[in-house]
């Protein structure tokens, strides 16, 4: 196998800076500000985030998912409860999120605890999805081995069974809320002296704001 040397691939980050004077005492409000900046920068999916989980064996797993709502309680995403991430979150209800916005030379890392969203909330979101997205969610035994042909056959059959597109939410599909306990806002800086500002939850209504070494 050929060795591909990437050691000379680097860039200097010069887009901006992030100081303690620019922080908001509430990290959710700070997140919203940076998210608005990402949206204004025309990033295609600013709500795309890496979700890291681990089951009882401690082996980590990570994948990209989409943030679907954000409020004072935390960050909500939806998935199949029987998927690999769903099984891991049942075994270990702790997870981490990472947003990376290359154009802005920024990332936000979030750690927190996981709980399921109410069934009513999950059903309301599920019914807002396009019919084909609902069909895909119903027929997919997510994370299980499958052939493309089997998936297509199931998809076409369900389209015929529900010509009106009125597909109900299955019990094995729903949402998770990540309640944050830690945020890290990262802004790339020249010479690798990056700005890293951490919000650490000290109690229910208070956050310690700290600078981390790059």
N, C-alpha and C positions, 0 to 999 in steps of 0.2 A: 504494500500500500504506500502510495506517495505521501510524503510528509508535507503538510501545508503550513508554512510558517506565517503567522499573523502578528508577530511581535512588532512589526513596524507600522501597523494600522493604528493610528491615533489621531485625535483632533484636539484642538484647544478650545475650551468652552469660554465664550466671550459675550453671551447674550445678555447677562444681567447679574444681579447680586440679590442676596436676601439677608437682611439684618434683623436683629431683635426689635428694632424700632418699627419695622414693617409688619410685625405679627399682630394678629388679633387675639385677644385672650381666649376666644372660643375657637378650637381647631376646626369645627364644622364650618363656621363662617369663613375661616381661612381657606379651607378646602374649596368652598363655593367660589371664592375669589379666583383661585388658580384654575378651577374648572371653567369658569367664564372666560378666562384668558385663553385656555386651550380651545374652547369653542370659537372664540373670535379669531383664532389663528387658523381656522378652517381645517383642523385635524379631522380626518374622516370619521373616526369613532372615538371621541375623547372619553367616552364611558367604558371603553374596553379596559379590562383590568386582569392582571394575573392573580389567580386564587390558589394559595398554597394550603394544603391540608396534610394531615398524617393520622393514620389509624392507631390502634392499640400497639402495633409493632414498632411505632416510631418512625417508619420509613416515609419520607416526604413525597408528595406528589403535587404537581403544579400544572395549571392549564389556564387559558384565557376564557373569561366569561364577560357578560355585559352587566354593568350596573343599571338597574331599572328604576330605583327610587332612592332618594336621600332625604332624611329629615333629622330632627334632633336626636332621635333614637339610634340612628346609624344607617348602614348601607344594605340595600336589599337586592338580591339576585334570585333567579329562578332556575330550577333544574329538575331532573328525575331523582327522586329520593333513593332509588335503587341503583343509581350509578356509582362508580368508584368513589367520587367525591361525597355523594350522599351517604354511602356506607362508612366512609372515614369520619364524616362529621357526626354520625351516630355514635361511633366508638370514642371520638375525641372532639368535643364541641369547641375547639379552638382553631382559629384560622388567621391567615394574613393575606392582605391585598397589596398589589403594587400597580400604580398608575405611572406610565412613562410617556412623556410628551417630548419627543426628540426635537421638534422644531423649536421648542422653548427651552431646551436643555434643562428640563425639570423632571423630577419624579416625586411621588408621594407614596410612602410606605405606611400601612395601617395594620395593627394587630388588634384582635378582639375575640370576643366569645360569640358563639353561634346559637340561634334559636329559630324555630320555624315560625313563619308568619301565619296569621290566622287563616283558616280555610276560606273564609269569605273574601279576604284580600287576594289570595292566590287565584280563586275562581274568577274574580272580577278581572284580574290581569290576563288570565288564560283566555277568556272570552273576547278580550280586546285584540288578540293576535289574529293574523290572517288565517283562513281555514287551512291552508296547506301547512302552515307552521304548527297548527294544532294537530293535524293528522300525523306529522312527523313525530311530535311529542308522544302521541298515543301509541304508535306502532313500534317505537324504538325501545328495545331492551338495552338501554344505554350502557356502554362499556363491555357488553357481551360480544363474543365472536359471532359474526354474521356474514352472509354473502350479499353483494350488491343486488343480485337478482331477487333474493328473498325480500329485501327491503322494498324494492320497486313493486313487487307483486302485492305486498301488504298495503303499500301506499295506494295503488290503483284500486284495490278492492274496497278500501275504506272510502275513497272518493265516490265510488258507486253506491256504497251503503248509506252515505250521507250527502246526497246531491244538493241539499240546501245549505251545506257547509256548517250546520249547527252541531258541532262536535263537542260533547261535554268534557270537562276536565277529569282525567283519571285520578284515582286515589294516590297513585305513586308519584304524582307530579305536584310540585308546589314551590314555595319560596323560603329563603333563609334571610334572616336579619343578622348582620354582624354588628355587634355593639362594641365600639372601639374603646380600647384602654391605652393605646399608644399610637401617636402619629409621628412620622418624620418627613419633613419637607426638605427636599434636596435641590439645590440650584448649582449647576455646573459653573466653575470659575477657572480662570487661567492658571496654568501651572499646577493643576490638580488640587488647588487649595479651595475645594468646594465648600459651599455653605450648607450645613446640615443643622436644622433647627428641630428639636424634638419636643413634643407635647406628651407628658407622662401624667396619666390620671392618678391623682392623689386621694381623692374621694369622689363622691357622686357628682359634686358640682364644682370641682376645682382641678386645674391642670397646671403642672409645673412646666415652665418653658425653659429649655436648656440647649446650649450649643454643643454639638458633638464634633470631635476631631474628624477631619475628612479621611 
